[in-house]
Amino acid sequence: MTANSRSKASLLGRLTSMLITGALAAAFATPASAALTLKWMGNSAYVLSDGRTTLVFDPAVSSTPLWNFLPFQKAKSDPAEVDYWFSRCGVQKIDAVLVNHAHTDHVIDAPAVLSKFGGVFYGSASAANVLRGARISESRIYVVTHGSAFQWVTSKFRHSALLMRPTLPTS
């Protein structure tokens, strides 16, 4: 598989995930007249809100230069970018942050977002370790395992964790 086809497959996977999540959330939004918004913040980050509950998926809005991934370098969250994107999307409070996996392009800003806007973190054990390293309280960290399901009291959003194995195109 070429790098270009891997990139296309990755993009397709992210878009599919966003569409499925948005469609499922739309099915649970109430009342029927409630506005459901889905705002993309770049990279893999987006905000889903029904006006009562605000969910943030993969909060990675900081631009991390490539050289920060070299040995002995550190990729860091950029507070100015977090402020810019969350202000632009009108986010004042968050109920939950959901992270797909512990890669930098999904989790880098999760500690800053939780510290600034509140909420509970939902993600894998390895992603949870990023939050622990940033001293986020254990009471705000929920490790998601295959089959986990949870619902927020203030909304009819329901999120279920499914075990997905990546598949590659055969042609």
PLY file of the C-alpha trace (Angstrom):
ply
format ascii 1.0
element vertex 171
property float x
property float y
property float z
element edge 170
property int vertex1
property int vertex2
end_header
0.00 0.00 0.00
1.41 3.39 -0.92
1.69 6.33 1.45
-0.93 8.17 -0.63
-3.46 5.34 -0.39
-2.80 5.02 3.39
-3.43 8.75 3.73
-6.68 8.46 1.77
-7.76 5.45 3.87
-6.94 7.37 7.07
-8.92 10.40 5.92
-11.84 8.22 4.89
-11.78 6.50 8.29
-11.81 9.84 10.16
-14.63 11.22 8.02
-16.65 8.03 8.41
-16.17 8.14 12.19
-17.27 11.78 12.30
-20.34 11.13 10.17
-21.41 8.06 12.14
-20.94 9.86 15.47
-22.86 12.89 14.20
-25.67 10.74 12.82
-25.98 8.74 16.05
-25.96 11.89 18.15
-28.61 13.45 15.92
-30.85 10.44 16.51
-30.67 11.01 20.28
-31.05 14.82 20.37
-34.19 16.11 22.08
-36.51 17.82 21.84
-37.13 17.52 18.11
-36.63 21.28 17.77
-33.28 21.27 19.62
-30.35 22.44 17.54
-27.55 19.95 17.18
-24.24 21.43 16.12
-21.08 19.71 14.96
-18.08 22.01 14.62
-14.77 20.83 13.20
-11.73 22.49 14.76
-9.11 21.08 12.42
-7.03 17.92 12.54
-9.21 15.35 14.31
-10.91 17.71 16.79
-14.59 18.54 16.78
-17.30 19.74 19.16
-20.79 18.24 19.28
-23.50 20.04 21.24
-27.26 19.97 21.60
-27.32 23.21 23.59
-27.37 21.39 26.93
-24.50 18.94 26.61
-21.18 19.64 24.91
-18.89 16.80 23.87
-15.39 17.31 22.50
-13.80 14.59 20.41
-10.02 14.26 19.99
-9.06 17.76 21.20
-5.87 18.30 19.23
-5.87 21.86 17.91
-2.25 22.79 18.66
0.03 22.92 15.65
3.02 20.82 16.56
6.12 21.36 14.41
7.61 18.21 12.94
10.93 18.72 14.75
9.13 18.31 18.09
8.81 14.62 17.25
12.59 14.12 17.06
14.32 12.28 19.92
14.66 14.29 23.14
12.07 16.84 22.00
8.66 17.39 23.53
5.38 18.03 21.73
3.41 20.59 23.75
-0.09 21.97 23.88
-0.37 25.61 22.77
-2.73 27.48 25.15
-3.23 30.31 22.62
-4.48 27.87 19.98
-6.74 26.11 22.48
-8.22 29.49 23.48
-8.64 30.54 19.82
-10.42 27.39 18.61
-12.67 26.90 21.61
-13.62 30.58 21.66
-14.31 30.48 17.92
-16.64 27.51 18.48
-18.40 29.24 21.40
-17.37 26.61 23.95
-17.70 27.80 27.56
-18.20 24.49 29.36
-17.60 20.87 28.41
-19.38 17.80 29.73
-17.00 15.25 28.27
-13.82 14.86 26.25
-13.64 11.64 24.23
-10.30 10.58 22.77
-9.97 7.95 20.07
-6.44 6.85 20.99
-3.24 8.17 22.58
-1.50 9.57 19.49
-0.45 13.21 19.79
-2.78 14.26 16.97
-5.74 13.16 19.11
-4.81 13.82 22.75
-2.24 16.64 22.94
-4.69 19.30 24.13
-6.94 17.10 26.28
-5.32 18.10 29.61
-5.52 21.83 28.78
-9.12 21.54 27.59
-10.24 19.63 30.70
-8.42 22.07 32.97
-9.99 25.11 31.33
-13.52 23.91 30.50
-14.22 21.09 32.96
-15.78 17.78 32.07
-14.83 14.15 32.29
-12.34 12.32 30.08
-13.31 9.12 28.26
-10.63 7.16 26.43
-8.26 4.21 26.34
-5.93 3.30 29.19
-2.95 4.72 27.31
-4.79 7.99 26.58
-5.80 8.17 30.26
-2.11 8.02 31.20
-1.57 11.29 29.30
-4.15 12.90 31.62
-2.59 11.34 34.71
0.79 12.73 33.63
-0.81 16.18 33.48
-2.22 15.69 37.01
-5.87 15.55 36.00
-7.86 14.09 38.93
-8.56 10.36 38.69
-12.22 11.13 39.42
-12.41 12.86 36.02
-10.87 9.97 34.04
-12.98 7.10 32.71
-11.15 4.31 30.89
-13.27 2.97 28.07
-13.12 -0.72 27.20
-14.80 -2.72 24.46
-18.54 -2.75 25.05
-18.53 0.22 27.44
-21.60 2.40 27.13
-22.38 5.61 28.93
-24.96 8.37 28.79
-24.92 11.90 30.15
-27.65 12.85 32.62
-28.30 16.26 31.02
-28.85 14.88 27.52
-29.90 11.89 25.52
-26.45 11.51 23.97
-25.33 7.92 24.27
-21.86 6.72 23.35
-20.78 3.10 23.01
-17.26 1.81 22.56
-16.90 -0.73 19.77
-13.89 -2.88 19.03
-12.87 -2.00 15.48
-10.05 -3.64 13.59
-8.62 -1.55 10.75
-9.07 -3.04 7.32
-7.12 -2.18 4.22
-8.62 -1.92 0.76
-7.96 -5.04 -1.30
-7.57 -3.29 -4.62
0 1
1 2
2 3
3 4
4 5
5 6
6 7
7 8
8 9
9 10
10 11
11 12
12 13
13 14
14 15
15 16
16 17
17 18
18 19
19 20
20 21
21 22
22 23
23 24
24 25
25 26
26 27
27 28
28 29
29 30
30 31
31 32
32 33
33 34
34 35
35 36
36 37
37 38
38 39
39 40
40 41
41 42
42 43
43 44
44 45
45 46
46 47
47 48
48 49
49 50
50 51
51 52
52 53
53 54
54 55
55 56
56 57
57 58
58 59
59 60
60 61
61 62
62 63
63 64
64 65
65 66
66 67
67 68
68 69
69 70
70 71
71 72
72 73
73 74
74 75
75 76
76 77
77 78
78 79
79 80
80 81
81 82
82 83
83 84
84 85
85 86
86 87
87 88
88 89
89 90
90 91
91 92
92 93
93 94
94 95
95 96
96 97
97 98
98 99
99 100
100 101
101 102
102 103
103 104
104 105
105 106
106 107
107 108
108 109
109 110
110 111
111 112
112 113
113 114
114 115
115 116
116 117
117 118
118 119
119 120
120 121
121 122
122 123
123 124
124 125
125 126
126 127
127 128
128 129
129 130
130 131
131 132
132 133
133 134
134 135
135 136
136 137
137 138
138 139
139 140
140 141
141 142
142 143
143 144
144 145
145 146
146 147
147 148
148 149
149 150
150 151
151 152
152 153
153 154
154 155
155 156
156 157
157 158
158 159
159 160
160 161
161 162
162 163
163 164
164 165
165 166
166 167
167 168
168 169
169 170
